[in-house]
Amino acid sequence: MSLSLLFLMLTLQPVQDDISNWMKLIESGRLEQVEAEIRQHPEQATPIVEELLSRFDSSVHSWRDRPEQRRVRYSDDLLQNGLTLTRLVTELTGDNTLERRFEARRDRVRATQMLNDGTFDEAMALIESVRSTARELEDQSFLFSTYLSSAYAYLGTGRPEKALIDCELALTLAREIGENGNLALALFNLGTAHLHLGNHDESLTYSLQAAEAAAEIGNKIWQANAWLNVGYAQIMKNQNGPAIGSLQRTLSLSQEAGDPLGEGRAWYNLGIAYFRLSQWKPARDHLEHAIEFIREVDIRHSHDITEFNTIERDALRRLLHSYQHLNLTDRALLEPIELRLKEFEKMAAQGADAGHSH
């Protein structure tokens, strides 16, 4: 080992230890001790805040284990602690750069909540605002995340061509940043945009790359989502046998990660694949499982959740058809399905909105 490299390692280690100690103080609720240190040594704030920014970004994720959960999840403690410390830095130094970076992340979370509620125009205005801040502050990682947000908004408003452009920009940024998590997200979203455009070959290419990238960082939920895209694209290409293999990966990974949303989507799409192969028994078994998740979790996209559940209707139709092919005549089994399908017919006649998922 060269002397210069040894010196670098020796000088970095105390800094890393200090940051770790500051984080422990913050996590234990002793923020005032960190504030006192920053008041005496404002120059120490930057590495602490950078760590808080990184941890907050990592805390942001989607989750649903019941239908009413539509909002993004994140660590509010990290957000509030970051805002408190960066306001102190602004007060002490007159430089509000760190404060603006945390405020922009707060606003992006708000925009994501708006997207989940289907208020796309308001969300896009906020996304454009935080993107402008990210550019001005040269915060590339945060700029990357804004392109994923706007792509989601474009998909939600039926503009997949625009979503594709933003996903391609996100992928370019991810490669420049060189962080594997960003790369996995960018590849997945690009695969999703191609899926919405009907570009199934391109979707397969990027979704397989996303699955590989997610596996490298050990994120099972992202792997499961990527394999879900792969399976759906294969179904659309009438490659139902390979689709079953891909979707079984989604199912296993979702179960291992404890993700009910991904598990429900896997059961549903596996039911479709077996149905298309006229394999009625496994189609029945998988669709019966899917309906449990459709009703208890709701596997549609958050902004698509309405009273009219197209996914439930489709699953029930396929399930009833499977029962008929299996010569099942038990009225106690068939009648509830038939009654529910009649309810959907009434809602459709009244012009109810529907949602979608894959």
Phi, psi and omega in degrees: 000134181287158180295324181294320179292320178298318179298318180299316181295321181291326180280331180286324187300315178300322179298314180296321177296318179300314181298317179300319179293321177297318180298321179297320177297315180296316182294332181272007176085014181255052181298327183299330178291323177291320178298319180297320179294319181293324178299324179278327184224076183303334182294342180280351185291322189301308180296328178294313181293321178302319178293319177297319178299314181298316181291323178296314179303320181288338182279343184282125180200163176261146179203143173207126171233009170203155190302325186284353178276097181248347190268155178292148177254147179197169179274105178292330178298314179298319180296311183292320177296319179296317179296319180298312182292320183288330174294324176295318178298317178300316180298319185281324188249342185080359179258116184261018184301310182295322178297317180295326179294320178287321179297323178296322178292320175302316181291326178294322176299317178299319179297320179297320177298321177296319178300316180295332178273356177083012178266076192289322182296314179296321179296316181297322178298318180289322178298316179299323180294313181289332176294320177298320178296317180299319178295314183298321182270000180056042178266086189295320181296319179288322176303318177306314184294330181291329178291326175293322179296314181292327177297318178298319179296317179295321177296320181292338179254017175072033179236065184297334179298317178291323177299320181298319180299314181291326177293323177293321176296319179297320180294320177300315179295319181299320180290326177292320181291322177078026180254127188297326178297315177298320180298315180299316179296317181296315180297318179298312182293325177293320175299321179294318179298316177297325178297317179294333179274356182080013178272076191291325178295315179296320178299318178300315182301308184287326181291323176295320177295323179295319179298319179294316181295321179293325178294324181296330179260002175073026180265102186289326180294317178293322175300314182300317180296321180294317178292332174297315176300316180300312181298319180294317178298321179294322175299316180295333177270008181062029176258066190290327176298306175300326180300321180299318178299317180294316183288332174294328174296316178302315181299310182297314182295319179295319178294319179296323182276351182070035183256100183293331179294311178295323179296316180297319179294326178293312179304316183297310183289328173296320176300319178295316181298314178295323178299315181293337176270002182060029175266087197290324181293308177295329176299313179300311184300316182288323179290325176298317175297317183301318183297325176301314181288324179301321183273323185273330183248319187073105189267007176286165173295146187307316184286352179263358185286111175224178180297325182275106183260095181300326181295316178298316180299314181297316180297319180293320177299313180294322180295316179298319178297320179295318177303316181297319179291336177269005178059037176273126185238010182294113183295330178296335178272319188276323188298317178299325179292315180298319179295319180294321178294326176294325176298319178296322178299318179295317179296320180296321179295333179270003175079031180293146177283152180238162177242177180215165176194167170220000000 
